[in-house]
Amino acid sequence: MESKRVQDAVVEVRHLVQKFGKRVVLDDVSFTIGRGEILGLLGPSGSGKTTLVKTIAAVGEYVGGEVLVLGRKMPDYGTIARIGYMAQADALYHDLTGYDNLVFFAELFGVKGAKRKQRIGELLELVQLSEHAKRPVQTYSGGMKRRLSLAVALLHEPEILILDEPTVGIDPVLRKDFWREFLRLKEQGVSILITTHVMDEAEQCDRLGLIREGKLIALGTPARLKEETGTATIEEAFLRYGGVQA
Ligand SMILES: Nc1ncnc2c1ncn2[C@@H]1O[C@H](COP(=O)(O)OP(=O)(O)OP(=O)(O)O)[C@@H](O)[C@H]1O
């Protein structure tokens, strides 16, 4: 089973070490993500989740170990085009409209012509911004910016989605819609790495990695993590593994 997973792995993180100055922020982290798998990362603030996802998305350099995405050692600029990355801080152009942001990023990703128009239309619907598409992003709320960032990450139909707390500031109804879309993409074979503090989101992941002080302290299906710790919730399981409140 495990060897099949490694064979199918689209992301392989091997003994990853990251430091900022002398401080070790990721400490010998290893795991894989399979095709069509949703892997969730849980951990307290400052535990290293963002640093980890940034490294996989090739935004950050690393000092030890290696990260392979689709078999290529990262950072690899050809592979970046096959990843959709939604960062915690929005990477949007605030003086452009929502629509023009999407046009800009579509151009960057090589999504052109009729396809571009269709894709932008679909994504604006998905993130419920069609009515606000002609407004400059600087007039958007925090949640609207998150929604636009998700649309940007999905534009080029990436094989791997890396989402850093994508549902912060998103109302519960839209959050459900986002998850419906993540599960639909998963069915199509898209692999998703997602960080979250929301426990009902964690429950929807195929596997969860629990991170504390830069170490992966547990990795398994939500059911397995609860079973192993004899707990009823992921939150309790995490505490039992020695984490603190996520
Ligand atoms: N560029 C940087 N330079 C120095 N230290 C950094 C840098 N980026 C992150 N850190 C530190 O690395 C540690 C891990 O940060 P990271 O943002 O990865 O945590 P996190 O688990 O994503 O937290 P949160 O849940 O609050 O987003 C923190 O102590 C943070 O202060």
The ligand as an SDF file (V2000), in Angstrom:
LIG
                    3D

 31 33  0  0  0  0  0  0  0  0999 V2000
   11.1620   34.9460    6.3130 N   0  0  0  0  0  0  0  0  0  0  0  0
   11.2830   34.5900    7.6000 C   0  0  0  0  0  0  0  0  0  0  0  0
   12.3490   34.9800    8.3240 N   0  0  0  0  0  0  0  0  0  0  0  0
   12.5040   34.6020    9.6190 C   0  0  0  0  0  0  0  0  0  0  0  0
   11.6270   33.8180   10.2890 N   0  0  0  0  0  0  0  0  0  0  0  0
   10.5450   33.4020    9.6260 C   0  0  0  0  0  0  0  0  0  0  0  0
   10.3090   33.7570    8.2340 C   0  0  0  0  0  0  0  0  0  0  0  0
    9.1480   33.1940    7.8440 N   0  0  0  0  0  0  0  0  0  0  0  0
    8.6710   32.5090    8.9200 C   0  0  0  0  0  0  0  0  0  0  0  0
    9.5100   32.6320    9.9800 N   0  0  0  0  0  0  0  0  0  0  0  0
    9.3440   31.9860   11.2960 C   0  0  0  0  0  0  0  0  0  0  0  0
    9.2220   30.6010   11.0730 O   0  0  0  0  0  0  0  0  0  0  0  0
    8.2890   30.0270   11.9700 C   0  0  0  0  0  0  0  0  0  0  0  0
    7.2240   29.2730   11.1830 C   0  0  0  0  0  0  0  0  0  0  0  0
    6.3920   30.2240   10.5290 O   0  0  0  0  0  0  0  0  0  0  0  0
    5.1860   29.7860    9.5870 P   0  0  0  0  0  0  0  0  0  0  0  0
    4.6210   31.0450    8.9890 O   0  0  0  0  0  0  0  0  0  0  0  0
    5.6560   28.7490    8.6610 O   0  0  0  0  0  0  0  0  0  0  0  0
    4.1650   29.1670   10.6400 O   0  0  0  0  0  0  0  0  0  0  0  0
    2.6380   28.7310   10.4410 P   0  0  0  0  0  0  0  0  0  0  0  0
    2.5230   27.4030   11.0680 O   0  0  0  0  0  0  0  0  0  0  0  0
    2.2630   28.8490    9.0190 O   0  0  0  0  0  0  0  0  0  0  0  0
    1.8500   29.8090   11.2950 O   0  0  0  0  0  0  0  0  0  0  0  0
    0.3360   30.4090   11.0670 P   0  0  0  0  0  0  0  0  0  0  0  0
   -0.6100   29.3010   11.3920 O   0  0  0  0  0  0  0  0  0  0  0  0
    0.2870   31.5190   12.0670 O   0  0  0  0  0  0  0  0  0  0  0  0
    0.2540   30.8700    9.6670 O   0  0  0  0  0  0  0  0  0  0  0  0
    7.7390   31.1670   12.8230 C   0  0  0  0  0  0  0  0  0  0  0  0
    8.4270   31.1770   14.0310 O   0  0  0  0  0  0  0  0  0  0  0  0
    8.0710   32.3900   12.0020 C   0  0  0  0  0  0  0  0  0  0  0  0
    8.2710   33.4810   12.8470 O   0  0  0  0  0  0  0  0  0  0  0  0
  1  2  1  0
  2  3  1  0
  2  7  2  0
  3  4  2  0
  4  5  1  0
  5  6  2  0
  6  7  1  0
  6 10  1  0
  7  8  1  0
  8  9  2  0
  9 10  1  0
 10 11  1  0
 11 12  1  0
 11 30  1  0
 12 13  1  0
 13 14  1  0
 13 28  1  0
 14 15  1  0
 15 16  1  0
 16 17  2  0
 16 18  1  0
 16 19  1  0
 19 20  1  0
 20 21  2  0
 20 22  1  0
 20 23  1  0
 23 24  1  0
 24 25  2  0
 24 26  1  0
 24 27  1  0
 28 29  1  0
 28 30  1  0
 30 31  1  0
M  END
$$$$
